[in-house]
Amino acid sequence: MNIPECPAPVAALLNRLPAYPGSLLLTGALNLGLAPQLPADVGERLLGKRMRIAVRDMRIEFDFTWNGRRFTPLARQSATDLTITATSPDFVKLGRRQEDPDTLFFSRRLSMEGDTELGLIVKNTLDALELPVLDLTRFKSTRGRHSPWQ
């Protein structure tokens, strides 16, 4: 499935929106999909770290941290411990396990800035978790079964 990048006029509009509501949505998703699977040693390493997801084509950034029990949103930070940047289609492909992070990294479609060791811990943890977190087919209605959203 080919996922298009965000059109420039839409990105310009998104760039004008406050970042905090988006960070709140992102951390909600992380808490549903990733937090229950996060190993204790990784949680200790993430504790209090300021992290950012930057979506290049949408020109938006989401700041968050791990408080020891869950991911929590942060207001825009002047500096972060780790920033992960890619386009929205590449983030979707990563979440669905349709692309390998190493492939995206070496083709310069994914970048990590800041604490390199923290970036490797995040990457290795995501590789080891039960994913894809973006498997939306589990919410699809099938014969005799209904989506939780219906």
N, C-alpha and C positions, 0 to 999 in steps of 0.2 A: 504494500500500500504506500503510495507516494503522498506524503503530507507536505503541503505547500508552506513556505515561510509566510510570516505575517506581512500583509501589504504595508508599504510605507505610510500611507495616510492613517491607517488604523494604529500603527506603532506610534505615530506622532500624538494621537489622542491618548493612547495608553500611557505614554510618557508623562502626560500632564496629571494623571491620577495620583492620589497619595499612595505610598508604597505599603503602609501598614495593613490595610485590609487584605491585600494580596498575600502578605506574609502570614496573616492569620489563617487564610485559606490553605496556604502551603503547609503550615505546621499542622493543621487539622488532618490533611492528607498523610503527612509523615507519621503522625500519631496513630492513624488507622493502619497504615501499611507497614511501617518500619519499626516503630517503637516497641511493639510486642515481641519482635524478633531480635532486638538489639542485645548483643552479648554484654554482660556486666563489665568486662574489661574495656570494651569499646566505649560504653557509657561513661566510665571513669575518665577516659581520655578526651571525650567530647565535652565533659562538664565545664560549663561556663564559657566555652569557645564561641566567638562571634563568627557565624558563617553566613555566606551570601550565595544565593543562586541568581545569576544574571542571565537573562534571556535576551540574547543579542538582537535578534530580528524584531522583537517587540519593544526593545529599549526599556525594559523594566527589570527591577532588582528586588529580591526578597531577602530580608535579613532575619536571622533567627538564632536560637541557641538551644542547648540541651541543659535542662535544669536538674538532671539526675533521675527524673521520672518520665518526662515528656519533653517534646520540642515546644518552645514558646517563641512567639513572634517578637521581634525587636523593631523599634523605630529605626529609621535610616541611620546607620553607623558611619562615622567618619573613617574608621579603619576596621578591617575584619582580620580574623586569624586565617580564614580560608574563603576564597571566592572561586566558585565553579561557574564557568561561562560556556554556553553553547546556544544554538538556535532552538526555537520551540520544536521543530520537527526532530532534531537530534535528541532532545530531552525525552520526547515521546518514544523514540526508537530505543533509547537506553532503558526507559521504564518498562518497555514491552520485551526487552531482550532481543531486539531485532538488530542491534548494533553493539559491538564490543567497545567498551570505553578506551581500550588501548588503540584500537583502529582509529577512533575519532580523535584521540589525543595526537597520534603520530601524523594524522592528516590535517592537523591544526583546526579541527572543527570543534574540539573540546579543549578548554584550558583550565588549569588550576593555578591560582596565585596565592602566595602566602606561605603558610607552614606546610612544607613539602611532606614531612612525615605524617601530619594530620591528613593531608590529601590522600596519601597511600593507604592509611587506615580506613578512610571513608570508602575508597575504591575497593579495597579487599573485602571489607564488610559487605558492601552491596553485592559483590560477586558471590559471596557465600550465603546470602539470604534467600529465602523462598520467594522468588519473584516469578513472573512479572507482576508488579503492583498495578500496572495499568491494563490489566486484563479485563476489559469492560464486558466481555462476553458473559461473565458470571452474573451480570445484571440483566441480560437479555431474556425476554420471555420465550419459553419453549412450550410445546404442547403439554398440557397438564401441569406446568410449573409457571409461576409468575415471578416477575422481578419484584424486589422489595420496594421499588419506586412506584409500583402501580397501585 
